[in-house]
Amino acid sequence: MPDPSPPTVSARLSAPFPPRWGFFKGLLTGAVIEVPAFAAGVWLLARLGVGDRLVPFMRLVRFTAVFAGIAAVLTAAGVGRIAAHAAAGKLGSRRRAVLAAARVHAVAGVGLLLIATIPHGHLPDRPLHWLLFLPAGAVVGAACGAVIGVVCSGAAPVGLSDVWSLARTPGAALRQLLDPEDLLKLGHAVRERTTHLFEGMFEPAKRPPPEPPPTKPEPPKE
């Protein structure tokens, strides 16, 4: 009976050490899902009476990206690192990482949803209406945190041989990883999405209607 093959280096290191690139994977994941998710939260609050119902959804997305986008993306990066560390160790697992990321991001989601709602005005005038931010922000934040936990709790698809080949022949390795045609397509797609996202954000206000010409006083009748 042949001896069992020894475990590979990646299998031996996957348990005690956290998955790599957790911070950057969380950053990229947050850049994709955070702004639309919290814009949807603002839209939902407007339907519940907190906010302006007449604001279109794309305007909500644009204002959320400007006022809460950076904070949301950096929060997602930190949550990704927490998820990666929660997946490591003897007690670590993907489920534990997802729960940890969802729990942390649920708390941060309340503040992020409040930041995204303030620029639109129409804030609640009753103290009890402010409590709606707690469940809405927690639900949106927990959903985003769960997605980040799923992404950041797995191993990165870059092995030691890839890093070694990049160190020995960086030119050839970079040409294989970064195809010029793919970079052009990616740049064109990013430019189009950015243009559509921020289009109309700084639109000039509509001109007021012209004032009617002054009427001449009628001459007195004799």
C-alpha positions as CSV (number, residue, x, y, z in Angstrom):
1,M,0.0,0.0,0.0
2,P,1.6,3.3,-1.0
3,D,2.3,5.9,1.6
4,P,0.0,8.8,1.7
5,S,1.4,11.9,0.0
6,P,2.5,14.6,2.4
7,P,0.4,17.7,2.5
8,T,1.4,20.6,0.3
9,V,2.8,23.9,1.6
10,S,-0.5,25.7,0.9
11,A,-2.5,23.0,2.8
12,R,-0.2,23.2,5.9
13,L,-0.3,27.0,6.0
14,S,-4.0,27.5,5.3
15,A,-5.2,26.5,8.8
16,P,-2.9,28.5,11.2
17,F,-2.5,31.6,9.1
18,P,-5.2,33.9,7.8
19,P,-5.9,34.0,4.0
20,R,-3.8,36.6,2.2
21,W,-4.9,39.9,0.8
22,G,-7.9,40.2,3.1
23,F,-7.6,44.0,3.4
24,F,-7.4,44.5,-0.4
25,K,-10.0,42.0,-1.2
26,G,-12.3,43.7,1.2
27,L,-11.4,47.0,-0.3
28,L,-12.3,45.9,-3.8
29,T,-15.5,44.1,-2.7
30,G,-16.6,47.2,-0.9
31,A,-16.0,49.4,-3.9
32,V,-18.5,47.2,-5.8
33,I,-21.3,46.6,-3.3
34,E,-21.2,49.3,-0.7
35,V,-22.5,52.3,-2.6
36,P,-25.5,50.6,-4.3
37,A,-26.4,48.8,-1.0
38,F,-26.5,52.0,1.1
39,A,-28.2,53.9,-1.7
40,A,-30.9,51.2,-1.5
41,G,-31.1,51.7,2.2
42,V,-31.7,55.4,1.8
43,W,-34.4,54.6,-0.8
44,L,-36.0,52.3,1.6
45,L,-36.0,54.9,4.4
46,A,-37.6,57.4,2.1
47,R,-40.4,54.9,1.5
48,L,-40.8,54.6,5.3
49,G,-41.1,58.4,5.7
50,V,-37.5,59.4,6.4
51,G,-36.3,61.3,3.4
52,D,-37.6,62.6,0.1
53,R,-39.5,60.0,-2.0
54,L,-39.2,62.1,-5.2
55,V,-35.4,61.7,-5.4
56,P,-34.5,59.2,-8.2
57,F,-32.4,56.2,-7.3
58,M,-29.4,57.2,-9.5
59,R,-29.2,60.5,-7.7
60,L,-29.1,58.6,-4.4
61,V,-26.3,56.5,-5.8
62,R,-24.3,59.5,-6.8
63,F,-24.7,61.4,-3.5
64,T,-23.9,58.2,-1.5
65,A,-20.7,57.7,-3.5
66,V,-19.6,61.3,-2.8
67,F,-20.5,61.6,0.8
68,A,-20.2,58.0,2.2
69,G,-18.2,56.2,-0.5
70,I,-14.7,56.6,0.9
71,A,-15.8,55.7,4.5
72,A,-17.7,52.7,3.2
73,V,-14.8,51.4,1.2
74,L,-12.3,51.8,4.0
75,T,-14.8,50.1,6.4
76,A,-15.1,47.2,4.0
77,A,-11.3,46.9,3.8
78,G,-11.1,46.6,7.6
79,V,-14.0,44.1,7.7
80,G,-12.2,42.1,5.1
81,R,-9.1,41.9,7.3
82,I,-11.3,40.9,10.3
83,A,-12.9,38.1,8.2
84,A,-9.5,36.8,7.1
85,H,-8.3,36.6,10.7
86,A,-11.5,35.0,11.8
87,A,-11.0,32.2,9.2
88,A,-7.6,31.3,10.6
89,G,-6.5,29.2,13.5
90,K,-7.9,25.9,14.9
91,L,-11.3,27.4,15.5
92,G,-11.4,29.4,12.3
93,S,-13.9,28.6,9.5
94,R,-15.6,30.4,6.7
95,R,-18.9,30.5,8.7
96,R,-17.1,32.1,11.6
97,A,-15.6,34.6,9.3
98,V,-18.9,35.5,7.7
99,L,-20.6,35.9,11.1
100,A,-17.7,38.1,12.4
101,A,-17.8,40.3,9.3
102,A,-21.6,40.6,9.3
103,R,-21.6,41.5,13.0
104,V,-18.9,44.2,12.7
105,H,-20.3,45.7,9.5
106,A,-23.8,45.8,11.0
107,V,-22.7,48.3,13.6
108,A,-20.8,50.4,11.1
109,G,-23.7,50.3,8.7
110,V,-25.9,52.4,11.0
111,G,-23.4,55.3,10.8
112,L,-22.8,54.9,7.1
113,L,-26.5,55.0,6.3
114,L,-26.9,58.1,8.4
115,I,-24.0,59.8,6.5
116,A,-25.6,58.8,3.2
117,T,-29.0,60.2,4.2
118,I,-28.0,63.6,5.5
119,P,-27.2,65.2,2.1
120,H,-30.7,64.7,0.8
121,G,-32.4,66.6,3.7
122,H,-35.9,65.8,4.9
123,L,-34.5,64.4,8.1
124,P,-37.0,63.1,10.7
125,D,-38.5,65.7,13.0
126,R,-39.7,63.1,15.6
127,P,-37.2,61.4,17.9
128,L,-38.8,58.0,17.3
129,H,-38.2,58.2,13.6
130,W,-34.5,58.3,14.1
131,L,-34.7,54.8,15.5
132,L,-35.4,53.6,11.9
133,F,-31.7,54.1,11.1
134,L,-30.8,51.3,13.6
135,P,-32.5,48.3,11.9
136,A,-32.1,49.6,8.4
137,G,-28.4,50.3,8.7
138,A,-27.8,47.1,10.6
139,V,-29.5,45.0,7.9
140,V,-27.7,46.7,5.0
141,G,-24.4,46.5,6.9
142,A,-24.8,42.9,7.8
143,A,-25.6,41.9,4.2
144,C,-22.5,43.7,2.9
145,G,-20.4,42.2,5.7
146,A,-21.6,38.7,4.9
147,V,-20.6,39.1,1.3
148,I,-17.2,40.5,2.3
149,G,-16.7,37.6,4.7
150,V,-17.4,35.1,2.0
151,V,-14.9,36.7,-0.4
152,C,-12.1,37.4,2.2
153,S,-12.2,34.1,4.1
154,G,-10.9,32.0,1.2
155,A,-7.4,31.5,0.1
156,A,-6.0,33.8,-2.6
157,P,-5.4,32.2,-6.0
158,V,-1.7,33.3,-6.0
159,G,0.8,30.6,-5.0
160,L,4.4,30.7,-4.0
161,S,5.5,29.7,-7.5
162,D,3.7,32.7,-8.9
163,V,5.5,35.1,-6.5
164,W,8.8,33.4,-7.3
165,S,8.4,33.7,-11.0
166,L,7.5,37.3,-10.6
167,A,10.7,37.9,-8.6
168,R,12.9,36.1,-11.1
169,T,11.4,37.4,-14.4
170,P,9.2,40.3,-13.5
171,G,8.8,41.5,-17.1
172,A,7.5,38.2,-18.5
173,A,5.3,37.6,-15.4
174,L,3.7,41.1,-15.6
175,R,3.1,40.6,-19.3
176,Q,1.2,37.4,-18.6
177,L,-0.8,38.9,-15.7
178,L,-1.4,42.3,-17.3
179,D,-2.3,41.9,-21.0
180,P,-2.3,45.4,-22.7
181,E,-5.6,44.6,-24.5
182,D,-7.2,43.6,-21.2
183,L,-6.0,46.8,-19.6
184,L,-7.4,48.9,-22.4
185,K,-10.8,47.1,-22.1
186,L,-10.7,47.6,-18.3
187,G,-9.8,51.3,-18.6
188,H,-12.6,51.9,-21.1
189,A,-15.2,50.1,-18.9
190,V,-14.1,52.0,-15.8
191,R,-14.2,55.3,-17.7
192,E,-17.8,54.6,-19.0
193,R,-19.0,53.6,-15.5
194,T,-17.4,56.6,-13.9
195,T,-18.9,58.9,-16.5
196,H,-22.4,57.5,-16.0
197,L,-22.1,57.5,-12.2
198,F,-21.0,61.1,-11.9
199,E,-22.9,62.5,-14.8
200,G,-25.3,65.1,-13.7
201,M,-23.9,65.3,-10.2
202,F,-22.9,69.0,-10.8
203,E,-25.7,69.9,-13.2
204,P,-26.5,73.6,-13.2
205,A,-29.8,74.6,-11.7
206,K,-32.7,75.3,-14.0
207,R,-33.1,79.0,-14.9
208,P,-36.0,80.8,-13.3
209,P,-38.9,81.7,-15.6
210,P,-38.4,85.1,-17.2
211,E,-40.2,88.0,-15.5
212,P,-43.2,89.4,-17.4
213,P,-42.5,92.8,-19.0
214,P,-43.7,95.8,-17.0
215,T,-47.1,97.0,-18.1
216,K,-47.6,100.6,-19.0
217,P,-50.2,102.5,-17.1
218,E,-53.2,103.2,-19.1
219,P,-53.9,106.9,-19.7
220,P,-56.8,108.3,-17.7
221,K,-60.0,108.4,-19.6
222,E,-61.5,111.9,-20.2
